[in-house]
Amino acid sequence: MKLLAHLAVGLIAHLGASAAIAQETFNIAAVIATSGPASIYGAPAEKALKVMVDNLPNKSIGGRPVKLTVYDSEGNSTKAAQLFRRAAETDQAHVILGPSTSGESLALLPIANQLRVPTISHGGAEAITNPVTPFMFALPPTDRIMVESIVSYIKQRGWKKVSVIYSLDGFGQSGGKIAEELVPKMGLELAGVETFASQDTNMTPQLLRIRERNPDAIIMWSANPGPTIVAKNAAEMGLKKPFFVSTANATLGFIQQTGAAAEGFYASTLPIVAPEVLPDEDPRKPIFLKFNKLYKDKTGQVSDQASGHGMDDILILEEAAKNLKGPLTRESLRDALESVKMCGSNGCRQMRADDHRGLTKEAIVIMQIKSGKFVRAE
């Protein structure tokens, strides 16, 4: 009888805890660019977030019903900061996803730590997570990993001279300066560096100077619309050199905006844009194929890296929920994020207290645009 009573008490306690969790809402906010030039990143991510939440068992994570609120930052750092504070202070979000760009993310970095809100940035700039700060995490591989993979590929192809052109904003300067550092460090000749303002509409003068230096390859580092303008200017002047862009431009939006001028461009990218390049034993392949079908059935569009961010956001939160100790709070979720181990769009990651991305260069694949789609580069 004592054993039965003990079991009954345990069962009641377990049911009570389960009921408490079920009543506890997992409050998720996203501050991403669903309009404006950066919408090629934010709009697909928003669609993916909704697809993922709609397909969660009982629309819950860890037994807690999910409430998702999406705010449009328009790619504007000032507006992103205002919306971030609204999500944190008024909505009392447990976690904030985004913003879409590195510039916005760097602007929000001190605010996320001041307000002590776990934030999962979609930006690739190294400075977002290096040095590590308590409440800022990030999805994509760093620009250092991206640049290293590009320079390694250029070297493997036997090309010797590399020119670099980048935008004078947070993302552009971060990756551009890393390229300036790594090209000579990895044994290649740096054949000049050019820059442009993110609002510039014609980069022909910079490209003329690059053409005079006759490089074997050109690394272009910027978020759109800069790379689209550079590509079109290069096509207009007949500059037919191998161009390499970052994962920020490894999107269907970039191909659609750039058109024929993007043909032949290389990108450091993630295999979600072409999951067929992965061997069957790769743990990411079934995840991508399942998500791609869900996304296309819901939106009528194929997925890319931008939509992959939305997928990874939810997969990471699902894993973090398994590691929660005690009630769901911002602090407990932050701690749980530091032990997330999972595979997704941005690669297989292992987050740690000293690594808030948890990715290596093995996440990157070099692809090329051919006939309006990404294929694995030879």
Secondary structure, DSSP 8 states (H G I E B T S, - for coil): -HHHHHHHHHHHHHHHHHHHHHHS-EEEEEEE-SSSTTHHHHHHHHHHHHHHHHTSGGGEETTEEEEEEEEE-TT-HHHHHHHHHIIIIIS--SEEE--SSHHHHHHHHHHHHHHT--EEE----GGGTSS--TTEEE-S--HHHHHHHHHHHHHHTT--EEEEEEESSHHHHHHHHHHHHHHHHTT-EEEEEEEE-TT-S--HHHHHHHHHH--SEEEEE--TTHHHHHHHHHHHTT----EEE-GGG-SHHHHHHHGGGGTT-EEEE-GGGSGGGS-TT-THHHHHHHHHHHHHHHHSS---HHHHHHHHHHHHHHHHHHT--SS--HHHHHHHHTT-EEEETTEEEE-BTTBSS---GGG-EEEEEETTEEEE--
